[in-house]
Amino acid sequence: MAAVMIQGCGSDVGKSVLVAGLCRLFASRGLRVRPFKPQNMSNNAAVTADGGEISRAQALQAIACRTPLTVHMNPVLLKPQSDTGAQVVVRGRMEGNWQARAYQERKAELLRTVLDSFAILKAESDLVIVEGAGSPAETNLRMGDIANMGFARAADVPVILAGDINRGHVIAALVGAREVLDAGDRAMIHGFIINKFRGDPALFTEGRAEIVRRTGWADFGLVPWLATAARLPAEDAVVLESTRGASAEKPVKIVVPMLSRIANFDDFDPLKNQPGVRFEFIPPGRALPGDADLVILPGTKATLHDLAFLRAQGWDIDIAAHVRRGGRVLGICGGLQMLGRKVSDPRGIEGPPGDAPGLGLLDVETELTGEKVLRPVTGTVRGAVLTGYEMHVGVTAGADMARPYLTLDGSGPDGAQSSDGRIGGTYVHGLFAAGPARGAILATLGVRATTEDHSAVVDKALDEIAAQLETALAVDAIAALSGLKGRM
C-alpha cells in the first residue's frame, strides 16, 4: 500500500494541518486514507471508539479521512506533566510516567509497536499519510528516534519536508536541515513544501529555485496562509490566543485561565464565534477580568500542580471575588476537581504524592486513582442533547453530587452544582460541541447560541483547506511519490 510522510523544519510549521488537508483531499478522490503519527507530544487528546486515547491532531486527521479513530493512528502519545516528565500512552493506554532522559533511553523499544500499528493501517487503506514530530534536523535526538527519520527508514516511507516561511529564514531552514542530516536520512527526503506564505507567490519564485539548486529536492508547492485553519482544533497550547475581540455588541464575557498544564482546550472552540459572547483565554501574569460573566476552569494534565499554579497567579482570589459579585463558574474535568474542598493524590498518579485544599466552591472531594476513564458519552444537559467524552483519573464525591450538572446515557448523573446553580462542574469534555447543549448552557447567561454542531464547522473548514491544497501543491507528484501512481 502507498504512504508518504510530512516532516517539518521545526514544531508548529503547520504539519498537522497539511496532513489533515491532504487526508481530506485524497479521501474526497475516493481513496481509503488513514493518518499516522508514530509519536506525538500533546495534552490535547481524543477518545477512540475502542476506549483508548490519541492526540487531538490525529483525531482531526481521521475526521478528514472520514474514518473512525483508532489507537493505531498515534501509537505513542506523550502527555507532559512537568518540565522534564510526561505520562506515556502506548496504543491508547497509560504505560506510566517517564522522565525525559529515561524516555530517550527507552523509546527505541517502542519502534516495533509503532511499525506494527503502521502495518495495520496500511493493510486497511489505499494511502497512509504520516506526520513527523518536531524536526529531523534535531540530530541530538536521532539515536533511537521513532518520530522522524528513525521511523521513515525503518518503514521505508518517502519524506517531504515542510518549511514555515511566516517565521522567516525558510531557505536556511530547509537547506540547513539537508546539511546536518547524515546520508541515509538525507536520502529519504524527496522534496519540500513552503507553508504559510502571505503575499504574491511570484515574489518567492527565485527563493524556491534556490532551495532546489542547493538541495536537489523537488518543489512540491507553496501553500498560502490558511486562515481557515483557525476553525480547526489547535494541538499545542503555544498557539492559544491570549485575547479575543471585545466588541460592545457582545455583552457576555466568558474567560478561561491558561493553566500551565492546560489540556483539551479545544473544548472552547465552539464558544469563540458565538453571537453575543466575548471569549478570552487569560494568560499567566494577568488577572481574571472583573467584568466576566462566566469563568471556566479547564482540564489539566496535573491537577495539584495547576491548583498551586492557579493560586500563584492570584486567580483563586479573582475567582472568589467573581463569585461574590454573582458570577458563574464552570469546571471541566480537572477544573471540577479544583472547585471542591480537597484534591488528593496518595499514589503519585500525576506527580509526587500529596494533597491540597481546593477552591471550596463545591461540596465535593477528589482522590486521584490509578484507573483512567476513557470513553465517548452522550446525554443531556438542562434538557438538551449533548455529545462528548470522558478522559480523567480520579473519583469525586460529596454532597453537591446530589445536584448533578448533567446526565449521561447509560451511567446517569455526572458532576455537581451548588445550591444556587451558579457553580457547576463535570467530567465531560466537548460540552459545547453539540448545538443544543451549547444553546442550553449559554441560555443561562442570556445568550442565544447558534444551533450548528461544531463538527459541521470543522468539516467545512477541512473541505476548504483541501480545495486550497489542490491548487497550491503538486498533488499528482505527491501521489506518485507515495506509490499511488496510476491508482488515482
Secondary structure, DSSP 4 states (H G I P E B T S, - for coil): -EEEEEEESSTTSSHHHHHHHHHHHHHHTT--EEEE-SEEE-S-EEE-TTS-EEEHHHHHHHHHHT----GGGSSEEEEESSSSEEEEEETTEEEEEEEHHHHHHHGGGGHHHHHHHHHHHHHT-SEEEEE--S-TT-GGG-TT--SSHHHHHHHT--EEEEEEGGGS-HHHHHHHHHHHS-HHHHTTEEEEEEEEE-S-GGGGHHHHHHHHHHH--EEEEEEEP-GGGGGSPPSSGGG--S-----TT--EEEEEE--TTEE-GGGGGGGTT-TTEEEEEEPTTSPPPTT-SEEEE-EES-HHHHHHHHHHTTHHHHHHHHHHTT-EEEEETHHHHHHSSEEEETT-SSSSSEEEE---SSS-EEEEEEEEEEEEEEEEETTEEEEEEEEEEEEEESGGGGS-SEEETTTEEESEE-TTSSEEEESEE-TTTSHHHHHHHHHTTT-----S-HHHHHHHHHHHHHHHHHHHB-HHHHHHHHT-TT--
